[in-house]
Amino acid sequence: MYTDKLFSAISILLLALTTTTLNVEAQLPGQWPPVDTPSPPVASWTALVDQTKLAKAPLRPAGTPCAPVDTFCIWSCTTCTRPESDFTHCPNKGDWALTYDDGPTQNTLKVLDALNTRGIKATFFAIGSRVIENPQILKQAVDSGHQIGVHTWLHTALTTQTTEEIIAEIKWTETAIKQAVGFTPKWFRPPQGDIDDRVRGILTQLGYKIANLES
């Protein structure tokens, strides 16, 4: 489990947490973007980030080739990480942390049963679209002692998105998680590990710790 003293060097991303998405209506009360569609920017959220302080990394549409020199520490190109912001290792040799991405779905219940039977705690990085569909499953994870992190609304590679779009992906998911379980998470994992210095700057200004893959 990710805590201030224990960080993950190993991320086990089980397909058991994912399932084919049907046209499921939101079960979490409130006004939400449609599931599995881009989340709309909100001016008050955009204003939380001082964009003049962000790295000038360009957007990288899908299929963009990597530059010969990785100026902006793009994990998707070079598995580059920044030790001042990216947590990829546990502090002690032999320590490891169990994490799951992309839920909550009905299959998450099977994972929770297996973990609870064995007394194992994990961190679940949740997608906003799944949270509004299955808020009670996320609440069950929290009630069982597991930790929750943000994994965006739509699971889109963040370096392909504008700053306004990234902030919306984070804040809509954060808001859904808080309504579902009663607190704002502190941890964030970028979908597919895709991150650069611009994205790191956004997350840091929003108060997040970044849990990414080592390689």
C-alpha positions as CSV (number, residue, x, y, z in Angstrom):
1,M,0.0,0.0,0.0
2,Y,1.3,3.5,-0.8
3,T,2.0,5.5,2.3
4,D,4.4,8.4,3.1
5,K,6.9,5.7,4.2
6,L,6.2,2.9,1.7
7,F,6.4,3.5,-2.1
8,S,6.1,1.0,-4.9
9,A,8.8,-0.3,-7.0
10,I,6.5,-3.1,-8.4
11,S,3.1,-2.4,-9.9
12,I,0.9,-5.5,-10.5
13,L,-1.7,-4.4,-13.0
14,L,-4.2,-7.2,-13.2
15,L,-6.7,-7.5,-16.0
16,A,-9.2,-8.7,-13.4
17,L,-10.0,-5.1,-12.7
18,T,-11.1,-4.3,-16.2
19,T,-14.2,-5.3,-18.0
20,T,-16.0,-4.4,-21.2
21,T,-17.9,-1.2,-20.6
22,L,-21.6,-1.2,-21.3
23,N,-24.0,1.7,-21.3
24,V,-24.3,1.9,-17.6
25,E,-25.9,4.9,-16.0
26,A,-24.1,6.8,-13.2
27,Q,-25.0,5.5,-9.8
28,L,-23.3,8.4,-7.9
29,P,-25.6,11.4,-7.3
30,G,-24.6,14.6,-9.0
31,Q,-24.0,16.1,-12.4
32,W,-21.2,14.2,-14.2
33,P,-19.8,14.1,-17.7
34,P,-21.0,11.1,-19.7
35,V,-18.9,8.0,-18.9
36,D,-16.0,7.2,-21.3
37,T,-16.2,10.6,-23.0
38,P,-13.8,13.5,-22.6
39,S,-14.5,15.5,-19.4
40,P,-15.2,19.2,-20.0
41,P,-12.8,21.8,-18.6
42,V,-14.0,23.9,-15.7
43,A,-12.7,27.5,-15.5
44,S,-12.3,27.5,-11.7
45,W,-10.3,24.3,-11.8
46,T,-8.1,25.5,-14.7
47,A,-7.3,28.6,-12.6
48,L,-5.8,26.4,-9.9
49,V,-2.7,25.9,-12.1
50,D,-0.3,28.7,-12.9
51,Q,0.5,27.7,-16.5
52,T,3.4,30.1,-16.7
53,K,5.3,27.8,-14.4
54,L,4.8,24.7,-16.5
55,A,7.4,23.1,-18.8
56,K,6.9,24.0,-22.5
57,A,6.6,20.4,-23.5
58,P,4.5,20.1,-26.8
59,L,1.5,18.0,-27.1
60,R,2.2,14.5,-28.4
61,P,-0.7,13.2,-30.5
62,A,-0.9,9.4,-30.8
63,G,1.8,8.1,-33.1
64,T,4.2,11.0,-32.5
65,P,7.8,9.7,-32.8
66,C,10.1,10.3,-29.9
67,A,12.7,13.0,-30.3
68,P,16.4,12.0,-30.4
69,V,17.0,13.9,-27.2
70,D,14.4,13.6,-24.4
71,T,14.3,17.2,-23.2
72,F,11.1,16.9,-21.2
73,C,11.6,13.5,-19.4
74,I,8.9,11.7,-21.3
75,W,8.3,8.3,-19.7
76,S,6.7,6.9,-22.8
77,C,9.8,7.6,-24.8
78,T,12.7,6.8,-22.5
79,T,11.1,5.6,-19.2
80,C,12.5,8.8,-17.7
81,T,11.5,9.7,-14.2
82,R,12.1,12.7,-11.9
83,P,13.1,11.7,-8.4
84,E,11.7,14.9,-6.9
85,S,8.2,14.1,-8.1
86,D,7.9,10.5,-9.3
87,F,7.7,7.6,-6.8
88,T,8.9,4.4,-8.4
89,H,10.8,2.6,-5.6
90,C,10.2,1.5,-2.0
91,P,12.7,2.9,0.5
92,N,13.9,-0.4,1.8
93,K,15.2,-3.4,-0.2
94,G,12.7,-6.2,-0.2
95,D,9.7,-3.9,0.3
96,W,7.0,-3.8,-2.4
97,A,3.5,-2.5,-2.8
98,L,0.5,-4.0,-4.6
99,T,-1.5,-1.7,-6.9
100,Y,-4.4,-2.1,-9.2
101,D,-5.6,0.2,-12.0
102,D,-8.7,0.9,-14.0
103,G,-11.6,0.0,-11.7
104,P,-13.8,-0.1,-9.8
105,T,-15.8,-2.7,-11.7
106,Q,-17.8,-5.8,-10.6
107,N,-14.6,-7.8,-11.0
108,T,-13.0,-5.6,-8.3
109,L,-15.2,-7.4,-5.8
110,K,-13.4,-10.6,-6.6
111,V,-10.1,-8.9,-6.1
112,L,-11.2,-7.5,-2.8
113,D,-12.4,-10.9,-1.6
114,A,-9.0,-12.4,-2.4
115,L,-7.1,-9.6,-0.7
116,N,-9.3,-9.5,2.4
117,T,-9.1,-13.3,2.8
118,R,-5.3,-13.0,2.9
119,G,-5.1,-9.9,5.0
120,I,-3.4,-8.0,2.1
121,K,-3.8,-4.2,1.6
122,A,-3.4,-2.6,-1.8
123,T,-3.8,0.8,-3.6
124,F,-6.6,1.1,-6.2
125,F,-6.1,3.8,-8.9
126,A,-9.6,4.6,-10.0
127,I,-11.0,5.9,-13.2
128,G,-13.7,8.5,-12.8
129,S,-16.0,7.0,-15.3
130,R,-16.0,3.7,-13.3
131,V,-16.3,5.5,-10.0
132,I,-19.7,7.1,-10.9
133,E,-20.9,3.7,-12.1
134,N,-19.7,1.7,-9.1
135,P,-19.3,4.1,-6.1
136,Q,-20.3,1.4,-3.6
137,I,-17.5,-0.9,-4.8
138,L,-15.0,1.9,-4.2
139,K,-16.4,2.5,-0.8
140,Q,-16.1,-1.2,0.0
141,A,-12.4,-1.0,-0.9
142,V,-11.9,1.9,1.5
143,D,-13.9,0.2,4.2
144,S,-11.6,-2.8,3.9
145,G,-8.6,-0.6,4.5
146,H,-7.3,-0.2,1.0
147,Q,-6.0,3.1,-0.4
148,I,-7.4,5.0,-3.4
149,G,-5.7,7.1,-6.0
150,V,-6.7,9.0,-9.2
151,H,-6.2,7.4,-12.6
152,T,-8.1,10.1,-14.7
153,W,-11.6,10.2,-16.0
154,L,-11.1,8.6,-19.4
155,H,-7.8,6.8,-19.3
156,T,-6.3,8.9,-22.1
157,A,-2.5,9.3,-22.5
158,L,-1.9,12.7,-20.8
159,T,0.8,14.0,-23.1
160,T,-1.8,14.0,-25.9
161,Q,-4.0,16.4,-24.0
162,T,-4.0,20.2,-23.4
163,T,-3.4,21.5,-19.9
164,E,-7.0,22.4,-19.5
165,E,-8.1,18.9,-20.5
166,I,-5.6,17.3,-18.1
167,I,-6.8,19.4,-15.2
168,A,-10.4,18.4,-16.0
169,E,-9.5,14.7,-16.2
170,I,-7.9,14.9,-12.7
171,K,-10.5,17.1,-11.0
172,W,-13.6,15.3,-12.2
173,T,-12.2,12.1,-11.0
174,E,-11.0,13.6,-7.7
175,T,-14.5,15.0,-7.2
176,A,-16.2,11.7,-7.9
177,I,-13.9,9.9,-5.5
178,K,-14.5,12.4,-2.7
179,Q,-18.2,12.1,-3.1
180,A,-18.1,8.3,-3.2
181,V,-15.7,7.8,-0.2
182,G,-15.6,11.1,1.6
183,F,-12.0,12.2,1.1
184,T,-9.7,13.6,-1.6
185,P,-6.9,11.2,-2.7
186,K,-3.3,12.2,-2.6
187,W,-1.8,9.8,-5.2
188,F,-2.0,9.8,-9.0
189,R,-1.0,7.3,-11.6
190,P,-0.8,8.4,-15.2
191,P,-2.6,6.1,-17.7
192,Q,-0.1,3.9,-19.5
193,G,2.7,5.6,-17.5
194,D,2.5,8.5,-20.0
195,I,3.9,11.6,-18.4
196,D,6.3,14.5,-19.2
197,D,7.5,17.5,-17.3
198,R,4.4,19.6,-18.2
199,V,2.1,16.9,-16.8
200,R,4.3,16.6,-13.7
201,G,4.0,20.3,-13.1
202,I,0.2,20.2,-13.3
203,L,0.0,17.3,-10.8
204,T,2.5,18.9,-8.4
205,Q,0.5,22.2,-8.4
206,L,-2.7,20.3,-7.7
207,G,-1.0,18.6,-4.7
208,Y,-0.5,15.1,-6.0
209,K,2.2,12.5,-5.5
210,I,2.9,10.6,-8.7
211,A,3.2,6.8,-8.5
212,N,4.6,5.6,-11.8
213,L,6.2,2.5,-13.2
214,E,9.9,2.0,-12.9
215,S,10.3,0.7,-16.5
